[in-house]
Amino acid sequence: MELEIVDEQDRSRILGPHKKVLEWIENTKTATRPHFEEVHQVLYRAKARFQEQRSMGSNNMTNSSNRMALPSKM
């Protein structure tokens, strides 16, 4: 379930060819519902936070290089 944190494109790229793994994940979610969702809420919140950071990071990129602009400490 740690793959829930990665970007959707990466998750699809990694799990896409493995249909049985995707079925197993869905079967596990269904069999353990609602406990599965309760336990994994932390992961879902982390995923949202990481996506926000990625989107903010792409906005903070400098034009002259691919390095992220450092925020001011003042």
N, C-alpha and C positions, 0 to 999 in steps of 0.2 A: 504494500500500500504506500510505500514511500514514493513510488512513482506518481502518486497523486500530486506531489509538490512540483514536479517539473512542468515545464511548459507543455501545453496540449499537443503541439506539433512533435515535440520530443517523445512524449508518451505514446502517441500514435505510431511514431517511427519505431519505437522499441517494442511495443506490444502488438502492433498491427499484424505482423506475420504469424503471430501465435494465437490462433483462434481458441484453442483449448484453454490457454491461460486466461483469456478474457472471459470465457464461459465460467471457469472456476471462480474467478473474482466475483462475477455476478451471482453465482450460486451461493458463495460464501456470504455475500451481502444479504441475500434473500433469507438464507437459513438462520442467520444470527440477528436479523432485524428485530427490534429497534436498537439492540445493544451495540451493534456494529457502528451505526451512525453516531451514537453517543460517544463512543470511544474515539472515533476518528474526527470529531469536531475540531480537535486541536490541529490536525493535519490540514483540514479545510481552511481554517483561519490562517495558518501559516502560508498556504498556497496563495490566498488572497493578498497577504502582506508581501510575499515575494513578487507577485505580479505587479503590485503597485511600485515596488522598488525598481523592477526592471523597466517599467514605463517611465518612471521618473529619471532613471539612469540614462535612458535614451534621449531624454530632453536635456540632460546636463552634459552631453557629449560636446567637446570643443570642436570647432570647425577645422582647426589645423591638424588635429591628430585624432586617433581613436581612443585616447585616454579620457577617463571621466574627469570633469571639472571638479576640483575640490571645493567644498563649501567653505565660506569664510568663517573664521573662528571668532570674529569680532561681534 
